[in-house]
């Protein structure tokens, strides 16, 4: 696995199958619950609350979307406070669709 920054605020982990690394899913036995799901992770960054959007696809973490560009977080303390279900309309894929095809009616 390695991480590719596809935008200043979005990190996309890439997973490879054999012969590079064993094919291991981030969520095993989820019964399809994590086939396509968004989770909002509530974090505290140097005393300020933020939400990091984690998008799952095929049982694996597909993207991590932060509020600010990644350079902002260098040298800061980040503490996970909790999680909650995310809104599918805020997904990276939906944002691309809106950009390419316009807003949904």
C-alpha positions in Angstrom: 0.0 0.0 0.0 1.1 3.6 -0.5 -0.7 6.9 -0.3 -1.2 9.2 -3.2 -2.3 12.8 -2.7 -4.8 13.5 -5.4 -5.6 17.0 -4.0 -4.1 19.1 -1.3 -6.8 17.9 1.1 -7.5 14.4 -0.1 -5.3 11.4 0.4 -6.0 8.2 -1.5 -4.4 5.0 -0.2 -3.7 2.5 -3.0 -3.8 -1.3 -2.3 -2.1 -3.8 -4.6 -2.8 -7.5 -4.9 -0.3 -10.4 -5.4 2.5 -10.6 -6.4 3.1 -7.2 -4.7 1.4 -7.6 -1.3 -1.3 -10.0 0.0 -4.8 -8.9 -0.9 -6.2 -7.9 2.6 -9.2 -5.8 2.9 -9.5 -3.0 5.5 -12.8 -4.4 6.7 -13.1 -8.2 6.6 -16.5 -10.0 6.9 -18.5 -6.7 6.8 -21.2 -8.4 4.8 -21.1 -5.6 2.2 -21.7 -2.9 4.7 -18.4 -1.2 3.7 -18.8 -1.8 0.0 -19.6 2.0 -0.4 -19.7 3.9 2.8 -18.7 7.3 4.2 -17.7 7.8 7.8 -17.1 11.2 9.5 -14.2 10.9 12.0 -14.3 13.6 14.6 -10.8 14.8 15.5 -9.2 17.4 17.7 -6.3 19.2 16.1 -4.3 21.3 18.7 -7.5 21.9 20.6 -9.8 22.7 17.6 -12.5 20.2 16.5 -12.6 19.1 12.9 -14.1 16.3 10.8 -12.1 14.0 8.5 -14.3 12.3 5.9 -13.2 8.6 5.3 -14.7 7.0 2.2 -14.8 3.2 1.8 -15.1 1.3 -1.4 -15.0 -2.5 -1.8 -14.3 -2.9 1.9 -11.2 -0.7 1.8 -10.4 2.9 2.7 -10.6 4.7 -0.6 -9.9 8.3 0.5 -9.3 10.5 3.5 -10.5 14.1 3.1 -9.2 16.7 5.5 -10.6 20.2 6.1 -7.2 21.8 5.3 -4.2 21.0 3.1 -1.9 18.3 4.5 0.9 20.8 5.2 -1.3 22.4 7.9 -1.2 19.3 10.0 2.6 18.9 10.1 3.8 19.0 13.8 0.3 19.3 15.2 -1.3 16.9 17.7 -4.3 15.0 16.3 -6.6 13.1 18.5 -9.6 11.0 17.3 -12.7 11.8 19.3 -15.3 9.6 17.6 -17.1 8.6 14.5 -20.5 9.1 12.9 -22.2 8.0 9.6 -21.2 10.4 6.8 -23.4 11.9 4.1 -23.1 10.1 0.7 -23.7 13.5 -1.1 -20.4 14.7 0.3 -18.3 11.9 -1.2 -15.4 12.6 -3.5 -17.1 10.7 -6.3 -20.3 12.8 -6.0 -18.2 16.0 -6.1 -16.6 14.9 -9.3 -20.0 14.0 -10.8 -21.4 17.5 -9.8 -18.3 19.1 -11.4 -18.6 17.2 -14.6 -22.4 16.9 -15.0 -23.8 19.8 -12.9 -25.8 19.8 -9.7 -28.5 17.2 -9.2 -32.1 18.4 -9.6 
